[in-house]
Amino acid sequence: MTNDSKDVDDAIEQYRRTCSIIFGRTSSSQLRYLQSSIDVQQSLLTSCDSTIAKQIAWLEDFAKKKNNNKSMNWLVSILEPFLRSYSAAVEASMAMISISYDIASNQLESYKKIVDITNKSYFS
């Protein structure tokens, strides 16, 4: 076997391993991304539940301790509109996040279709 033939064989072998290299690197990056995404979402949900629970407990204690018309008027006139607007802002933010996920999912689905079409056109 000549030196040129060995170089070609080495190049072909390296090319053959390309798919496993791509898959290996991409897969570990995907798994890391998915795990990080899940961790952030879990942390946000836990934090939110804890924060809201503590705030509600504080508000209920405040209302019980100050069980008079003045404090109840304060709760109704100040707190209720704030809580409603805060809830609306959270709902709008979550809608935007959901839209972002939908856009990213659509892009990934389109990319998969392109890869499938490319594979069919090359290997059919």
N, C-alpha and C positions, 0 to 999 in steps of 0.2 A: 504494500500500500504506500502510495506516495505521500509526501508531506501535504500537498494540496488536497488530496482526498481525505486525509485525516482532519484537516481544517474544516472541510465541508461537512464531514460527519459530526464534528464537534459543534458546528453551527446549527446543524439540523437537530442535534440532541438538545442544545440550549433552547432552540425554538420550540421543541416538543414540551419542554418544562415550563414554558411561558404561561400556559393556562393555569397550572397549579400555583405558580408564583403569584399571578394576578388574583386567583381565588383565595389563596392563603392570606395575602395582605388585605384584600378587600373584606374578607370575612371577619378578620380580627378587628378591623376598623369599624365595620358595621355592628358587631357585637358590643364593642366598647361604646359606640354612639347610642345604641338602644339601651344599654344598661345605664348610661349616664342620664338619658332622657327619662327613664323610669324612676331613677333615684331622685331627680329634680322634682318630678311630678309628685312622688310620694312625700318628699320633704315639704313641698308647698301645701299639699292636702293636710298633712299632719299639723303643720304650723297654723294653717287657717283654722282647722277644727279647734285647736288649743286656744288660739287667740280669741276666736268668736265665743267659745265657751267661757273663758275668763271674763270677757267684756260683758256678756249676758249676766253672769253671776254678779258682777260688780253693779250693773244697772238694777238688777232685782233687789240686791241688798240696799242700794241707795233708795230705791222707791219704798221699801219696807221701813227703813229707818226714818225717812222723811215723809211719812204717810200723812201728808196734809195737802190741801188744795194748791198751795203755792208750788210745791215741788212737782206735783202732778201736772200742773199747768206748764211748768218748765219742760218736763219730759215731753209733753204733747207738742208744745210750740217750737221747741228747739231740736229735740232729739229725733222725733218722728220724721220730719222732712230730711234731716241729715241721713238717717238710716235708709230711707227710701232712695235718696240720690246715690248714696254709697252702693246700695244693692244694684241700682241701675247701671252704675259705672262698672261694677264687677261683671255684670251680665254682658255689657257691651265689650269689655276686654276679653271675656271668654269667647264671645262670638268671633272676634278678630283672630284669636288664637286658633279657633276651630277652622276658620277660613284659611289661615296659613297652613295648617295641617292638610286641608283638602287640596290646596294648590300644590303642595309638595308631593302628596300622594298621586295627584293627576300627572305631575311631571315624571315621577318614577314609573307609573303605568305606561306613559308614552315612551319612555326610554326602553322599557321592557319590550314593547311592541316593535320598536326600531331594531333592537337586538334580535328579536325573533324573525323579523322580516329579512334582516341581513343574513342571518344564519340560513334561512330557507333559500335565499337567492344564491348564496355561495355554494351550498352543499346539496342542492336539488338537481 
